[in-house]
Amino acid sequence: MNYDAPVRNSPAGDPDTRAASSALVTLAAGFAAVFGLWLLWGYQLVRSLQQVEQNVSGVHESYVRGEQTLTKVRTSVLLGSIYLRDAIIDGASPRRDYYRSEFTRLRTEVDRRLESYLPEVASPVEREHWARLQTELGDYWASREIAFTDDTRNQGEAIMLLRRRVVPQRDAILEILDQLAALQNVANRRHQLEANRLYQQARTRLISVGVVTLVVALVVALTVSRHVNHLQRQIERQRLGERQNREDLERLSARLVDAQEDERRTLARELHDEVGQALTAVNVDIGIALRGNIEPRARTALQEARDIAESTLRGVRDLSQLLHPSVLDDFGLPTTLDTHLRSFSQRTGIRAQLAETIDDRLAPPIEVCVYRIVQEAMNNVAQHSGATACIVSLSAGGGELRLVIEDNGRGLGPQADTHPTRSGLGLIGMRERAQALGGTFVIGNRAGGGTRVAVTLPYQTPAAAEADASERRAG
């Protein structure tokens, strides 16, 4: 058994496929938009935090450097006054050079520290105080001449000069340093407030971006949900239309099968009743003519005509049986199948037998369906399978009628595995006949080689079929 007239089913351009692709594209676009917004939100978060951290770090470092500069100046001024005092007290001792060098070192360090820090001062008020501090420091450093001059002064005069000139300058410098420290504290508090404001701005910005992202995500989700629901409704409408079309095709196919059976039954009756009877009458007339005294040539011609009439009559009867066997209506399905299998074996030389059967009569549509499926299956066995034997089994049980046809041919081949949805017109006809009656049709390779056809139909007697028909008419 093999496929005949294969038919391809291509899914190209399938509306369900296009709808599914559109849904996937919509979902991908929506998730991409939400993901992009989350990335933007994260980028804004990182950037805002970096800016705030940089500002806070810069302000803190500037404040620390200012504190260190003020501490250095304060310490240097106090140490310088101590060196001046010790130099005056020691007088012309050898340690004067030491005090001079230390005083000079303090001045150099303070000048270097001021030179590096003053460019960072941005406040005009602080710049003014730093300028005053530089002026006072200049006068203060110049006061070293009191202790390190070469003029001969007594110790009392030097101390008196130190108190009148150096100590007031030192106090003025310390006062300026206190003012600068106060200004720096004020500036530090101001910068802290600015940092807090930046943090608040960053928090507000992040919250706004998060809210916008959430709103956009909700909008995208709603849009995608509506689009998917629309696609689902569209797919459901398409599936409903396809199901209705399939049901219409099945009903049309069933009507065509019934019309075909009626036409075959009518043709078979016409051939059997009219053509068959006419050929039988011709054969009888020729037999009567042969009983008389006729010439040999005429007898030979009548004998040939009689042989032709008998051959034609047998052909008409065989054709009538193929169209619609009268034995199916008269004696039932088992006898008809057995007769058909014997005729098939005689015509093809393939051994065919009915291994299992039933005794009850079935509803006429069931019997016609089983006979046509066996007829088509045996035709495929003869034409395509290359088999030498075929077995047909008919059994009933559990409210079902089971028909199995097996042969020992070459089977369906690899084509059945690579293209399981492909089927020939003969197989399509068998499947439609079975499905029209609420049954199933399965074809596949036989375990020991060959092909196996399994058909399951509802088990229905003629009385039950008549009752169902009455109910349908009444409904």
C-alpha positions in Angstrom: 0.0 0.0 0.0 1.4 3.4 -0.9 0.4 7.1 -1.4 -1.3 8.1 -4.6 -1.7 11.7 -5.8 0.2 13.3 -2.8 -1.1 16.7 -1.6 1.1 19.3 0.2 -0.2 21.5 3.0 2.0 24.6 3.2 1.6 26.9 6.3 3.0 29.9 4.4 0.8 32.9 4.8 -1.1 31.3 7.7 -3.1 34.1 9.5 -2.4 32.4 12.8 1.3 32.6 12.1 1.2 36.2 11.1 -0.9 37.1 14.2 1.6 35.2 16.4 4.5 37.0 14.8 2.8 40.4 15.3 2.1 39.6 19.0 5.8 38.6 19.5 7.0 41.8 17.8 4.6 43.9 20.0 5.8 42.2 23.1 9.4 42.5 22.2 9.0 46.2 21.4 7.1 46.9 24.7 9.7 45.1 26.8 12.5 46.8 24.9 11.0 50.2 25.7 10.5 49.4 29.4 14.1 48.0 29.6 15.4 51.1 27.9 13.6 53.3 30.4 15.0 51.3 33.3 18.5 51.6 31.8 18.0 55.4 31.5 16.8 55.5 35.1 19.8 53.6 36.3 22.1 55.8 34.3 20.6 58.9 35.8 20.9 57.4 39.3 24.6 56.6 38.9 25.3 60.0 37.3 23.4 62.0 39.9 25.1 60.1 42.7 28.5 60.6 41.1 28.0 64.4 40.8 26.8 64.7 44.3 29.7 62.6 45.6 32.2 64.7 43.6 30.8 68.0 44.9 30.7 66.7 48.5 34.2 65.3 48.2 35.6 68.5 46.7 34.0 70.7 49.3 35.3 68.5 52.1 38.8 68.4 50.7 38.8 72.2 50.3 37.6 72.6 53.9 40.3 70.3 55.2 43.0 72.1 53.3 41.8 75.4 54.6 41.8 74.1 58.2 45.3 72.7 57.7 46.5 76.0 56.3 45.0 78.0 59.2 46.5 75.5 61.6 49.9 75.8 59.9 49.8 79.6 60.0 48.7 79.7 63.6 51.3 77.2 64.7 54.1 79.0 62.6 53.1 82.4 64.1 53.2 81.1 67.7 56.5 79.3 67.1 57.9 82.4 65.4 57.0 84.5 68.5 58.7 81.9 70.7 61.8 82.0 68.6 61.9 85.8 68.7 61.5 85.8 72.4 64.2 83.2 73.0 66.5 85.0 70.6 66.1 88.2 72.6 66.5 86.4 75.9 69.6 84.6 74.8 71.2 87.7 73.4 74.4 87.1 71.4 74.5 83.4 72.1 75.5 80.9 69.4 71.8 79.8 69.2 70.8 83.0 67.5 71.6 81.5 64.1 69.5 78.5 64.9 66.5 80.7 65.8 67.1 82.7 62.6 67.1 79.6 60.4 64.0 78.2 62.1 62.2 81.5 61.8 63.1 81.7 58.1 61.9 78.1 57.6 58.5 78.9 59.2 58.1 81.9 56.9 59.0 79.8 53.8 56.5 77.0 54.7 53.7 79.5 55.5 54.3 81.4 52.2 54.3 78.1 50.2 51.1 76.9 51.9 49.3 80.2 51.3 50.5 80.3 47.7 49.0 76.8 47.0 45.8 77.4 48.9 44.7 81.0 48.0 43.7 80.1 44.4 41.0 77.8 45.8 39.3 80.6 47.8 36.2 81.7 45.9 34.4 83.9 48.4 35.2 87.7 48.1 34.9 88.1 51.9 37.4 85.2 52.5 39.8 86.7 49.9 39.7 90.0 51.7 40.6 88.3 55.0 43.3 86.3 53.4 44.8 89.5 51.9 44.8 91.1 55.3 46.4 88.0 56.7 49.2 88.2 54.1 49.8 91.9 55.0 49.9 91.2 58.7 52.2 88.2 58.1 54.5 90.4 56.1 54.9 92.9 58.9 55.2 90.0 61.4 58.0 88.4 59.5 59.8 91.7 59.2 59.8 92.0 63.0 62.5 89.5 63.2 64.9 92.3 62.9 64.1 93.2 66.5 65.8 90.0 67.7 68.4 89.5 65.0 69.6 93.0 64.4 73.2 93.8 64.9 72.5 97.1 66.8 73.5 97.0 70.4 70.4 97.2 72.5 70.0 96.2 76.0 67.7 93.3 76.8 65.0 95.5 78.4 64.7 97.7 75.3 64.4 94.6 73.1 61.7 93.1 75.3 59.8 96.3 75.4 60.0 96.6 71.6 58.8 93.0 71.3 55.8 93.7 73.4 54.9 96.8 71.6 55.4 95.6 68.1 55.5 91.9 67.7 52.8 90.9 70.2 50.1 93.1 68.7 51.0 91.8 65.2 50.8 88.3 66.5 47.4 89.0 68.1 46.1 90.6 65.0 47.2 87.6 62.9 45.5 85.2 65.4 42.3 87.3 65.3 42.3 87.1 61.5 42.9 83.4 61.7 39.9 83.1 64.0 37.8 85.1 61.6 38.9 82.9 58.7 38.1 79.8 60.7 34.6 81.2 61.4 34.2 82.0 57.7 35.3 78.6 56.7 32.8 77.0 59.2 30.1 79.2 57.6 31.2 78.2 54.2 31.3 74.5 55.2 27.8 74.6 56.6 26.7 76.4 53.4 28.3 73.6 51.3 26.6 71.0 53.4 23.3 72.6 52.7 24.2 72.7 49.0 25.1 69.0 49.2 21.8 68.3 50.9 20.0 70.2 48.2 21.8 68.3 45.5 20.9 65.0 47.2 17.3 66.2 47.3 17.4 67.2 43.6 18.9 63.8 42.8 16.2 62.1 44.9 13.5 64.1 43.2 14.9 63.4 39.8 15.2 59.7 40.4 11.7 59.5 41.8 10.3 61.4 38.8 12.2 59.1 36.4 11.0 56.1 38.3 7.4 57.3 38.2 7.7 58.1 34.5 9.2 54.7 33.8 6.5 53.0 35.8 3.8 54.9 34.0 5.3 54.1 30.6 5.7 50.4 31.7 2.0 50.3 32.6 1.0 52.0 29.3 3.1 49.5 27.4 1.7 46.6 29.3 -1.8 47.8 28.7 -1.1 48.4 25.1 0.5 45.0 24.6 -2.3 43.4 26.6 -5.0 45.0 24.4 -3.1 44.1 21.3 -2.7 40.5 22.4 -6.3 40.3 23.3 -7.2 41.7 19.9 -5.0 39.2 18.2 -6.5 36.4 20.3 -10.0 37.4 19.4 -8.9 37.6 15.8 -7.3 34.2 16.0 -10.4 32.8 17.7 -12.6 34.2 14.9 -10.3 32.7 12.3 -10.3 29.4 14.0 -14.1 29.5 14.3 -14.4 30.3 10.6 -11.9 27.5 9.7 -13.9 25.1 11.9 -17.1 26.1 10.3 -15.5 25.7 6.8 -14.2 22.3 7.8 -17.6 21.2 9.1 -19.2 22.5 5.9 -16.6 20.6 3.9 -17.2 17.5 5.9 -21.0 17.8 5.4 -20.4 18.4 1.7 -18.1 15.4 1.5 -20.6 13.2 3.3 -23.4 14.4 0.9 -21.1 13.7 -2.1 -20.3 10.2 -0.7 -24.0 9.6 -0.3 -24.8 10.9 -3.7 -22.0 8.8 -5.2 -23.4 5.7 -3.4 -26.9 6.4 -4.7 -25.6 6.9 -8.2 -23.6 3.8 -8.0 -26.6 1.8 -6.7 -28.7 3.2 -9.5 -26.1 2.4 -12.2 -25.6 -1.1 -10.7 -29.4 -1.7 -10.8 -29.7 -0.4 -14.3 -26.8 -2.5 -15.5 -28.1 -5.6 -13.7 -31.8 -5.2 -14.5 -31.8 -3.7 -18.0 -28.5 -4.4 -19.7 -28.1 -7.7 -18.0 -31.6 -8.8 -18.8 -31.2 -7.6 -22.4 -27.9 -9.6 -22.8 -29.6 -12.6 -21.2 -32.5 -12.4 -23.7 -30.0 -12.1 -26.6 -28.2 -15.2 -25.3 -31.5 -17.1 -25.1 -32.5 -16.1 -28.6 -29.1 -17.2 -30.0 -29.5 -20.5 -28.2 -32.9 -21.0 -29.8 -31.5 -20.1 -33.2 -28.7 -22.7 -32.7 -31.3 -25.5 -32.2 -32.6 -25.1 -35.8 -31.1 -26.4 -39.0 -28.8 -23.6 -40.2 -25.8 -23.4 -42.3 -22.4 -24.1 -40.7 -21.2 -20.6 -41.3 -24.3 -19.1 -39.7 -23.9 -21.5 -36.8 -20.3 -20.4 -36.3 -21.3 -16.7 -36.4 -24.2 -17.4 -33.9 -21.8 -19.3 -31.6 -19.3 -16.4 -31.6 -22.2 -13.9 -30.9 -23.3 -16.2 -28.1 -19.8 -16.2 -26.6 -19.5 -12.4 -26.9 -22.9 -12.0 -25.2 -21.9 -14.3 -22.4 -18.6 -12.4 -21.9 -20.3 -9.1 -22.0 -22.9 -10.3 -19.5 -20.2 -11.4 -17.1 -18.4 -8.0 -17.5 -21.7 -6.2 -16.8 -22.3 -8.3 -13.7 -18.8 -7.7 -12.5 -19.1 -4.0 -13.1 -22.4 -4.0 -11.3 -20.9 -5.7 -8.3 -18.0 -3.2 -8.3 -20.4 -0.2 -8.4 -22.6 -1.6 -5.7 -22.7 -5.3 -4.8 -26.3 -6.5 -4.5 -25.1 -9.2 -2.1 -24.3 -6.4 0.4 -28.0 -5.4 0.6 -29.2 -9.0 0.5 -26.7 -11.0 2.7 -24.7 -8.4 4.6 -21.2 -7.3 5.1 -19.3 -10.5 6.0 -20.5 -12.4 3.0 -19.8 -9.4 0.7 -16.3 -9.0 2.0 -15.5 -12.7 1.6 -16.8 -12.7 -2.0 -14.8 -9.5 -2.8 -11.6 -11.0 -1.4 -12.0 -14.2 -3.4 -12.6 -12.2 -6.5 -9.6 -10.0 -5.7 -7.3 -13.0 -5.3 -8.5 -14.5 -8.6 -7.9 -11.2 -10.4 -4.5 -10.2 -8.9 -2.9 -13.4 -7.7 -2.4 -11.9 -4.2 -3.6 -14.2 -1.4 -6.4 -12.3 0.5 -8.5 -13.7 3.3 -11.0 -12.6 5.9 -9.4 -13.8 9.1 -12.0 -12.5 11.5 -15.6 -11.4 11.1 -19.0 -10.7 12.8 -22.4 -12.3 12.3 -24.7 -9.4 12.9 -26.1 -7.1 10.3 -25.0 -3.4 10.6 -26.6 -0.2 9.6 -26.4 0.3 5.8 -24.1 3.4 6.0 -21.7 1.4 8.2 -21.7 -1.5 5.9 -21.2 0.6 2.8 -18.3 2.6 4.6 -16.5 -0.6 5.6 -16.9 -2.2 2.1 -15.6 1.0 0.3 -12.6 1.3 2.6 -11.7 -2.4 2.1 -12.2 -1.9 -1.7 -9.9 1.1 -1.8 -7.4 -0.5 0.5 -7.2 -3.6 -1.7 -6.9 -1.5 -4.8 -3.8 0.2 -3.1 -2.4 -3.2 -2.2 -2.7 -4.4 -5.8 -1.2 -1.2 -7.3 1.5 0.0 -4.9 2.4 -2.4 -2.1 4.2 -5.3 -4.0 2.6 -7.6 -1.4 1.9 -11.3 -1.8 -0.6 -11.7 1.0 -3.2 -9.6 2.7 -5.4 -10.2 5.8 -8.7 -8.4 6.6 -10.1 -8.6 10.2 -13.5 -7.3 11.3 -14.4 -7.4 15.0 -16.8 -5.6 17.4 -16.7 -4.8 21.1 -17.3 -1.9 23.5 -19.8 -0.3 21.2 -17.2 0.0 18.4 -16.6 -1.8 15.1 -12.9 -2.4 14.3 -11.5 -3.0 10.8 -7.8 -3.9 10.3 -6.2 -4.5 6.9 -2.6 -5.7 6.8 -0.3 -6.7 4.0 3.3 -7.9 3.7 4.5 -5.4 1.1 7.1 -2.7 1.2 5.2 -0.4 3.5 4.9 3.3 3.4 8.6 4.0 3.2 10.6 6.9 4.7 8.2 9.4 3.1 5.7 8.5 5.8 8.1 9.7 8.5 9.4 12.9 6.8 6.0 14.0 5.4 3.4 12.6 7.8 0.7 15.1 6.8 0.9 14.1 3.1 -1.8 11.7 1.9 -3.1 10.4 -1.4 -6.6 11.0 -2.7 -7.6 7.4 -2.0 -6.4 7.7 1.6 -8.2 11.0 2.0 -11.4 9.4 0.8 -11.1 6.5 3.3 -10.4 8.9 6.1 -13.3 11.2 5.2 -15.7 8.2 5.0 -14.6 7.1 8.5 -14.8 10.6 10.0 -18.2 11.3 8.4 -19.6 8.4 10.6 -17.8 9.5 13.7 -14.9 7.0 13.4 -11.1 7.1 13.1 -8.7 6.2 10.4 -5.0 5.3 11.0 -2.4 4.1 8.6 1.1 3.1 9.3 3.9 0.6 8.8 3.3 -2.9 10.1 5.6 -4.3 12.7 6.8 -7.2 10.6 7.0 -5.2 7.4 4.2 -4.0 5.2 1.3 -1.6 5.8 -1.4 -1.6 8.4 -4.8 0.2 8.1 -6.9 0.4 11.3 -10.4 1.8 11.2 -12.8 2.3 14.1 -16.5 3.0 13.6 -19.5 3.2 15.9 -21.2 -0.2 16.2 -24.8 0.5 15.0 -27.5 -2.0 14.0 -30.2 -1.2 11.4 -32.8 -0.8 14.1 -30.7 1.7 16.0 -30.0 3.6 12.7 -33.7 3.7 12.0 -34.4 5.1 15.5 -31.8 7.8 15.1 -33.2 8.8 11.7 -36.7 9.0 13.2 -35.4 11.2 16.1 -33.7 13.5 13.6 -36.8 13.8 11.5 -38.9 14.5 14.6 -36.5 17.1 15.8 
